[in-house]
């Protein structure tokens, strides 16, 4: 099931709600991440716990994850930075399953990528995608949540139904940036 939102950060915000994470719950995230990721957790009072990354793919390092894990941890976020898959992906998934943690996949840089024949975004419990300006597919401003978990689908449907739509004024401002960017690119070629 997929749910469209106004941005990747809005999508992650909805994921935090759908997982029913509470203030003081912890989520393990890569130390090398976007500030918008951190903000989505902190807005809800969830504590982001930074794990070191390994330098081959910039993914979570399993040894660092094991060191920082506490019983307050409720989820782990697998992030595919620059579309790369962590060298420790299988160990990270197994660790999360062994500890009963939700697996959140940050697929903002990896739309369409696969790992051993399985699409990224289907390895965990829930995935977040972004289609903002710098992403693989650019819708100017947009994001998406996907999940196969029936409980999360039901919760996400409720969140989605109450998500505000952008005003006509905001839509017009966003579309004007497309016109402006096009005009600038034409001018730069001349």
Backbone as JSON, one array per atom type, in Angstrom:
{
  "sequence": "XXXXXXXXXXXXXXXXXXXXXXXXXXXXXXXXXXXXXXXXXXXXXXXXXXXXXXXXXXXXXXXXXXXXXXXXXXXXXXXXXXXXXXXXXXXXXXXXXXXXXXXXXXXXXXXXXXXXXXXXXXXXXXXXXXXXXXXXXXXXXXXXXXXXXXXXXXXXXXXXXXXXXXXXXXXXXXXXXXXXXXXXXXXXXX",
  "N": [[0.86, -1.17, 0.0], [0.53, 2.24, -0.75], [1.03, 5.63, 0.16], [0.63, 8.98, -0.6], [2.28, 12.02, 0.2], [2.96, 15.49, 1.06], [5.71, 15.77, 1.07], [8.96, 14.25, 1.59], [9.74, 14.56, 4.24], [7.25, 15.01, 5.47], [6.17, 12.54, 5.02], [7.82, 10.89, 6.6], [7.17, 11.94, 9.08], [4.51, 11.07, 9.23], [4.99, 8.33, 9.34], [6.22, 8.05, 11.86], [4.02, 8.63, 13.47], [2.3, 6.54, 12.69], [3.62, 4.29, 13.61], [3.24, 4.63, 16.22], [5.12, 5.75, 17.94], [6.43, 6.99, 20.96], [7.08, 9.89, 23.1], [10.4, 9.96, 24.3], [10.91, 7.38, 23.43], [13.34, 5.55, 21.53], [15.07, 5.76, 18.4], [17.23, 4.23, 16.2], [19.44, 5.79, 14.06], [21.37, 6.59, 11.08], [24.44, 8.33, 11.59], [25.19, 10.02, 9.6], [23.04, 11.77, 8.06], [20.09, 13.46, 6.84], [18.98, 16.61, 8.11], [16.22, 16.92, 8.16], [15.27, 14.38, 8.68], [15.99, 13.95, 11.34], [14.49, 16.0, 12.53], [11.82, 15.13, 12.15], [11.59, 13.03, 13.95], [12.3, 14.26, 16.41], [10.28, 16.18, 16.64], [8.16, 14.73, 17.56], [9.1, 14.04, 20.02], [10.62, 11.81, 20.09], [13.67, 10.12, 20.52], [16.45, 10.48, 18.56], [19.0, 8.21, 17.97], [22.26, 8.26, 17.24], [24.1, 6.24, 15.14], [27.3, 5.11, 14.12], [28.5, 5.17, 10.73], [29.49, 2.87, 8.14], [32.28, 3.11, 5.96], [32.26, 2.21, 3.35], [29.76, 2.17, 2.06], [28.34, 4.1, 3.34], [26.35, 3.33, 5.02], [24.54, 2.17, 7.96], [26.65, 0.98, 10.54], [26.98, -2.18, 11.81], [28.29, -2.93, 14.21], [28.43, -0.52, 15.6], [25.7, -0.03, 15.9], [24.96, -2.14, 17.6], [26.34, -1.35, 19.89], [25.08, 1.04, 20.71], [22.47, 0.39, 21.18], [19.59, 0.29, 23.27], [17.13, -0.84, 25.7], [15.07, 1.0, 25.35], [14.84, 1.49, 22.73], [12.91, 1.47, 19.8], [12.84, 1.29, 17.06], [14.7, 1.0, 13.98], [16.42, 2.81, 11.5], [17.02, 2.22, 8.23], [19.04, 3.59, 5.89], [19.51, 4.46, 2.58], [21.87, 5.92, 1.47], [22.81, 7.99, -1.17], [21.83, 6.05, -2.84], [23.09, 3.72, -2.16], [23.57, 0.5, -0.67], [23.83, -0.64, 2.59], [26.74, -2.34, 3.64], [26.33, -4.01, 5.73], [23.68, -4.82, 5.69], [22.12, -7.24, 5.88], [22.81, -8.22, 8.42], [21.94, -6.07, 9.96], [19.16, -6.11, 9.55], [18.56, -8.62, 10.64], [19.38, -8.17, 13.29], [17.52, -6.18, 14.05], [15.12, -7.66, 13.83], [15.61, -9.67, 15.74], [15.58, -8.14, 18.07], [13.04, -7.17, 18.08], [12.43, -4.78, 16.78], [10.98, -2.12, 14.88], [11.54, -1.75, 11.4], [12.46, 0.89, 9.54], [12.68, 2.06, 6.34], [14.61, 4.36, 4.63], [14.2, 5.52, 1.66], [14.8, 7.66, 0.05], [16.87, 8.23, -1.72], [16.9, 6.05, -3.36], [14.94, 5.09, -5.15], [13.46, 2.55, -6.96], [15.61, 0.82, -6.79], [17.15, -2.4, -6.09], [17.81, -5.21, -3.91], [19.36, -8.19, -3.98], [17.32, -9.14, -5.67], [15.05, -8.15, -4.46], [12.96, -5.39, -4.05], [14.09, -2.29, -2.76], [12.64, -0.83, 0.08], [10.91, -2.75, 0.64], [12.09, -4.39, 2.41], [11.86, -3.92, 5.09], [9.53, -2.84, 7.65], [8.18, -0.52, 6.98], [8.44, 2.08, 4.56], [9.96, 5.11, 3.41], [9.76, 7.47, 0.87], [11.04, 10.05, -1.28], [10.19, 12.7, -3.48], [11.16, 15.14, -3.99], [12.85, 18.09, -5.21], [15.65, 17.36, -5.67], [15.68, 14.66, -6.05], [15.36, 11.28, -7.48], [13.0, 11.02, -9.05], [11.35, 13.93, -9.79], [8.94, 15.79, -8.39], [8.67, 18.32, -7.66], [7.72, 18.87, -5.04], [7.2, 16.4, -2.83], [6.33, 13.2, -1.42], [6.28, 9.78, -0.22], [4.83, 7.0, 1.47], [5.27, 3.57, 2.0], [4.0, 0.32, 2.78], [3.57, -3.09, 3.77], [2.38, -4.08, 5.92], [-0.51, -4.87, 7.55], [-1.65, -3.7, 9.9], [-0.24, -1.29, 10.02], [-1.0, -0.2, 7.6], [-3.72, 0.35, 8.06], [-3.52, 2.26, 10.14], [-1.99, 4.2, 8.84], [-3.74, 4.93, 6.8], [-5.71, 6.31, 8.23], [-4.2, 8.49, 9.14], [-3.43, 9.59, 6.7], [-5.94, 10.35, 5.64], [-6.5, 12.54, 7.2], [-4.53, 14.3, 6.63], [-3.5, 17.53, 5.69], [-4.32, 19.21, 2.63], [-2.4, 21.08, 0.26], [-2.75, 24.64, 0.0], [-4.31, 26.54, -2.65], [-2.8, 28.75, -3.2], [-0.24, 27.99, -2.28], [0.31, 25.89, -4.04], [0.37, 27.32, -6.44], [2.63, 28.95, -5.95], [4.63, 26.96, -5.84], [4.49, 25.94, -8.47], [5.25, 28.22, -9.87], [7.96, 28.28, -9.32], [8.9, 26.29, -10.98], [8.53, 27.41, -13.5], [10.25, 29.6, -13.23], [12.74, 28.27, -12.85], [12.96, 26.99, -15.33], [13.1, 29.2, -17.05], [15.5, 30.3, -16.18], [17.29, 28.27, -16.88], [17.13, 28.3, -19.67], [18.11, 30.85, -20.18], [20.74, 30.54, -19.27], [21.79, 28.83, -21.16], [21.9, 30.37, -23.39]],
  "CA": [[0.0, 0.0, 0.0], [1.3, 3.47, -0.84], [0.33, 6.85, 0.56], [1.37, 10.17, -1.04], [2.28, 13.18, 1.09], [3.54, 16.71, 0.49], [7.17, 15.73, 1.04], [9.6, 13.14, 2.3], [9.68, 14.81, 5.69], [5.86, 14.76, 5.88], [6.0, 11.09, 5.0], [8.46, 10.34, 7.8], [6.33, 12.41, 10.18], [3.36, 10.14, 9.27], [5.5, 7.02, 9.79], [6.39, 8.11, 13.33], [2.67, 8.52, 14.03], [1.71, 5.22, 12.43], [4.3, 3.32, 14.48], [2.84, 5.0, 17.58], [6.3, 6.04, 18.76], [6.09, 7.9, 22.04], [8.21, 10.66, 23.61], [11.46, 9.21, 25.0], [11.29, 6.19, 22.66], [14.55, 5.78, 20.75], [15.19, 5.2, 17.06], [18.62, 4.25, 15.73], [19.56, 6.36, 12.72], [22.76, 6.82, 10.7], [24.97, 9.64, 11.98], [25.24, 10.79, 8.36], [21.67, 11.82, 7.57], [19.52, 14.78, 6.6], [18.38, 17.21, 9.3], [14.77, 16.7, 8.12], [15.03, 13.09, 9.33], [16.09, 14.19, 12.79], [13.37, 16.85, 12.93], [10.58, 14.35, 12.19], [11.59, 12.29, 15.21], [12.31, 15.19, 17.56], [8.98, 16.85, 16.74], [7.31, 13.84, 18.35], [9.74, 13.73, 21.29], [11.37, 10.56, 19.93], [15.1, 10.4, 20.6], [17.27, 9.85, 17.52], [20.28, 7.71, 18.48], [23.15, 8.25, 16.09], [25.06, 5.15, 15.02], [28.31, 5.36, 13.11], [28.33, 4.54, 9.42], [30.68, 2.26, 7.58], [32.72, 4.02, 4.92], [32.14, 1.65, 2.0], [28.46, 2.54, 1.47], [27.76, 5.12, 4.21], [25.21, 2.74, 5.72], [24.75, 1.88, 9.37], [27.65, -0.01, 10.91], [26.32, -3.09, 12.75], [28.96, -2.9, 15.51], [27.99, 0.7, 16.26], [24.29, -0.23, 16.27], [24.93, -3.01, 18.79], [26.87, -0.61, 21.05], [24.18, 2.09, 21.2], [21.12, -0.14, 21.43], [19.08, 0.19, 24.64], [15.74, -1.34, 25.69], [14.13, 2.07, 24.97], [14.84, 1.57, 21.27], [11.71, 0.88, 19.2], [12.97, 1.17, 15.61], [15.98, 1.29, 13.34], [16.19, 3.35, 10.18], [18.0, 1.88, 7.21], [19.08, 4.7, 4.93], [20.29, 4.1, 1.4], [22.5, 7.16, 1.07], [23.28, 8.0, -2.56], [21.36, 4.82, -3.47], [23.96, 2.6, -1.78], [23.01, -0.41, 0.33], [24.83, -0.91, 3.62], [27.44, -3.63, 3.56], [25.84, -4.8, 6.87], [22.22, -4.83, 5.61], [21.52, -8.48, 6.38], [23.01, -8.26, 9.87], [21.09, -5.03, 10.55], [17.78, -6.61, 9.52], [18.48, -9.7, 11.63], [19.46, -7.53, 14.61], [16.22, -5.56, 14.31], [14.13, -8.73, 14.05], [15.92, -10.31, 17.03], [15.24, -7.21, 19.15], [11.65, -6.76, 17.96], [12.39, -3.37, 16.37], [10.47, -1.77, 13.56], [12.54, -1.35, 10.42], [12.03, 1.99, 8.67], [13.62, 2.23, 5.24], [14.66, 5.68, 4.01], [14.48, 5.25, 0.24], [14.79, 8.95, -0.65], [17.87, 8.22, -2.79], [17.02, 4.71, -3.95], [13.72, 4.68, -5.83], [13.64, 1.57, -8.01], [16.77, -0.05, -6.55], [16.87, -3.73, -5.55], [18.85, -5.95, -3.21], [19.15, -9.62, -4.17], [16.04, -9.36, -6.33], [13.94, -7.58, -3.68], [12.97, -3.93, -4.12], [14.28, -1.53, -1.52], [11.34, -0.36, 0.52], [10.14, -3.95, 1.02], [12.91, -5.2, 3.33], [11.46, -3.62, 6.47], [8.11, -2.73, 7.97], [7.61, 0.66, 6.36], [9.47, 2.81, 3.81], [9.71, 6.51, 3.08], [10.36, 7.91, -0.39], [10.93, 11.48, -1.53], [10.24, 13.11, -4.88], [11.43, 16.56, -4.0], [13.65, 18.58, -6.34], [16.95, 16.73, -5.94], [15.52, 13.21, -6.02], [15.37, 10.56, -8.75], [11.82, 11.56, -9.74], [11.13, 15.25, -9.23], [7.58, 16.33, -8.47], [8.88, 19.61, -7.0], [7.54, 18.69, -3.6], [6.37, 15.21, -2.67], [6.87, 12.04, -0.72], [5.39, 8.63, -0.21], [5.05, 5.94, 2.45], [4.78, 2.25, 1.58], [4.06, -0.74, 3.78], [2.76, -4.29, 3.54], [1.89, -4.46, 7.24], [-1.93, -4.49, 7.59], [-1.9, -2.75, 11.0], [0.3, 0.02, 9.63], [-1.86, 0.3, 6.51], [-4.93, 0.92, 8.66], [-3.14, 3.49, 10.86], [-1.56, 5.19, 7.86], [-4.94, 5.4, 6.11], [-6.32, 7.33, 9.09], [-3.32, 9.67, 9.1], [-3.54, 10.13, 5.35], [-7.25, 11.0, 5.47], [-6.51, 13.8, 7.95], [-3.41, 15.15, 6.2], [-4.02, 18.68, 4.96], [-3.91, 19.45, 1.26], [-1.84, 22.43, 0.14], [-3.66, 25.68, -0.5], [-4.09, 26.9, -4.05], [-1.69, 29.72, -3.2], [1.02, 27.24, -2.16], [0.49, 25.18, -5.31], [0.78, 28.32, -7.43], [4.03, 29.32, -5.65], [5.48, 25.85, -6.26], [4.52, 25.89, -9.93], [6.03, 29.37, -10.33], [9.38, 27.95, -9.25], [9.2, 25.52, -12.18], [8.64, 28.39, -14.59], [11.47, 30.36, -12.98], [13.88, 27.39, -13.12], [13.02, 26.8, -16.77], [13.57, 30.46, -17.65], [16.93, 30.44, -15.84], [18.08, 27.3, -17.65], [17.16, 28.79, -21.05], [19.01, 32.01, -20.17], [22.11, 30.06, -19.07], [22.23, 28.19, -22.41], [22.04, 31.39, -24.45]],
  "C": [[0.9, 1.22, 0.0], [0.42, 4.67, -0.5], [1.19, 8.05, 0.17], [1.19, 11.3, -0.03], [2.98, 14.35, 0.42], [5.07, 16.69, 0.43], [7.69, 14.5, 1.75], [9.53, 13.32, 3.8], [8.27, 14.63, 6.24], [5.59, 13.27, 5.95], [6.61, 10.46, 6.25], [7.68, 10.74, 9.05], [5.13, 11.46, 10.35], [3.79, 8.76, 9.74], [5.66, 7.0, 11.3], [5.04, 7.97, 14.01], [2.12, 7.11, 13.86], [2.35, 4.13, 13.29], [3.98, 3.55, 15.95], [4.04, 5.15, 18.51], [5.95, 7.14, 19.75], [7.31, 8.73, 22.44], [9.11, 9.78, 24.49], [11.75, 7.85, 24.38], [12.53, 6.55, 21.85], [14.44, 5.11, 19.39], [16.65, 5.32, 16.65], [18.64, 4.74, 14.29], [21.04, 6.51, 12.38], [23.21, 8.21, 11.14], [25.07, 10.57, 10.78], [23.86, 10.75, 7.74], [21.25, 13.26, 7.38], [18.88, 15.32, 7.88], [16.86, 17.01, 9.33], [14.4, 15.38, 8.78], [15.0, 13.28, 10.84], [14.88, 14.98, 13.28], [12.06, 16.06, 13.05], [10.48, 13.55, 13.49], [11.47, 13.24, 16.4], [10.97, 15.91, 17.74], [8.03, 16.04, 17.61], [7.92, 13.5, 19.71], [10.51, 12.41, 21.27], [12.86, 10.92, 19.87], [15.84, 9.7, 19.46], [18.62, 9.46, 18.13], [21.2, 7.49, 17.29], [24.13, 7.08, 16.17], [26.06, 5.53, 13.93], [27.95, 4.66, 11.81], [29.61, 3.83, 9.04], [31.02, 3.05, 6.32], [32.66, 3.46, 3.5], [30.86, 2.13, 1.32], [27.74, 3.63, 2.27], [26.5, 4.64, 4.92], [25.54, 2.51, 7.19], [25.8, 0.78, 9.55], [27.06, -0.89, 12.02], [26.98, -3.05, 14.13], [28.55, -1.66, 16.29], [26.54, 0.58, 16.73], [24.2, -1.08, 17.54], [25.36, -2.25, 20.04], [25.86, 0.39, 21.6], [22.78, 1.61, 21.52], [20.82, -0.14, 22.94], [17.67, -0.38, 24.57], [14.69, -0.29, 25.33], [13.99, 2.2, 23.45], [13.63, 0.81, 20.72], [11.85, 0.63, 17.7], [14.41, 1.45, 15.18], [15.67, 1.79, 11.95], [17.34, 2.97, 9.26], [17.93, 2.95, 6.13], [20.0, 4.31, 3.79], [20.89, 5.37, 0.79], [23.11, 7.03, -0.32], [22.87, 6.72, -3.31], [22.18, 3.59, -3.12], [23.33, 1.79, -0.65], [24.1, -0.78, 1.32], [25.45, -2.29, 3.46], [26.93, -4.56, 4.65], [24.33, -5.02, 6.83], [21.59, -6.09, 6.2], [21.66, -8.6, 7.89], [22.12, -7.23, 10.57], [19.63, -5.5, 10.62], [17.62, -7.71, 10.57], [18.52, -9.15, 13.05], [18.11, -6.93, 14.99], [15.15, -6.61, 14.6], [14.35, -9.4, 15.41], [15.49, -9.45, 18.22], [13.79, -6.75, 19.1], [11.49, -5.3, 17.56], [11.68, -3.22, 15.03], [11.65, -1.42, 12.67], [11.9, -0.32, 9.5], [13.09, 2.12, 7.59], [13.49, 3.65, 4.68], [15.14, 5.48, 2.58], [14.53, 6.53, -0.58], [15.77, 8.97, -1.82], [17.86, 6.92, -3.59], [15.76, 4.2, -4.65], [14.05, 3.73, -6.97], [14.78, 0.6, -7.8], [16.33, -1.37, -5.9], [18.08, -4.26, -4.8], [18.51, -7.43, -3.31], [17.74, -9.92, -4.69], [14.83, -8.79, -5.59], [14.05, -6.06, -3.71], [13.24, -3.31, -2.76], [12.95, -0.87, -1.19], [10.44, -1.52, 0.92], [10.91, -4.84, 1.99], [12.47, -5.04, 4.78], [9.97, -3.59, 6.64], [7.42, -1.59, 7.22], [8.76, 1.41, 5.67], [8.98, 4.22, 3.49], [10.46, 6.84, 1.8], [10.17, 9.42, -0.51], [10.97, 11.72, -3.03], [10.41, 14.62, -4.95], [12.51, 16.87, -5.04], [14.92, 17.82, -6.65], [16.87, 15.21, -6.04], [15.39, 12.61, -7.42], [14.19, 10.97, -9.63], [11.47, 12.86, -9.04], [9.69, 15.67, -9.47], [7.53, 17.7, -7.81], [8.81, 19.45, -5.5], [6.68, 17.44, -3.43], [7.09, 14.1, -1.94], [5.83, 10.93, -0.69], [5.81, 7.68, 0.91], [4.51, 4.65, 1.85], [4.93, 1.27, 2.72], [3.19, -1.9, 3.32], [2.11, -4.77, 4.83], [0.45, -3.96, 7.39], [-2.25, -3.52, 8.71], [-1.41, -1.36, 10.64], [-0.51, 0.62, 8.5], [-3.09, 0.98, 7.09], [-4.62, 2.23, 9.38], [-2.76, 4.59, 9.86], [-2.74, 5.74, 7.09], [-5.62, 6.49, 6.93], [-5.51, 8.62, 9.07], [-3.47, 10.37, 7.76], [-4.84, 10.9, 5.15], [-7.32, 12.35, 6.18], [-5.36, 14.73, 7.57], [-3.96, 16.33, 5.39], [-3.49, 18.72, 3.52], [-3.33, 20.85, 1.18], [-2.89, 23.4, -0.4], [-3.36, 25.94, -1.96], [-2.94, 27.88, -4.18], [-0.33, 29.0, -3.13], [1.31, 26.49, -3.46], [0.98, 26.15, -6.38], [2.23, 28.74, -7.2], [4.98, 28.22, -6.1], [5.6, 25.78, -7.78], [5.3, 27.07, -10.51], [7.53, 29.08, -10.27], [9.79, 27.11, -10.46], [9.41, 26.46, -13.36], [9.95, 29.18, -14.44], [12.71, 29.51, -13.3], [14.06, 27.17, -14.62], [13.59, 28.04, -17.45], [15.07, 30.64, -17.37], [17.77, 29.48, -16.68], [18.18, 27.73, -19.11], [18.15, 29.95, -21.16], [20.46, 31.57, -20.06], [22.65, 29.4, -20.34], [22.53, 29.2, -23.49], [23.38, 32.07, -24.4]]
}
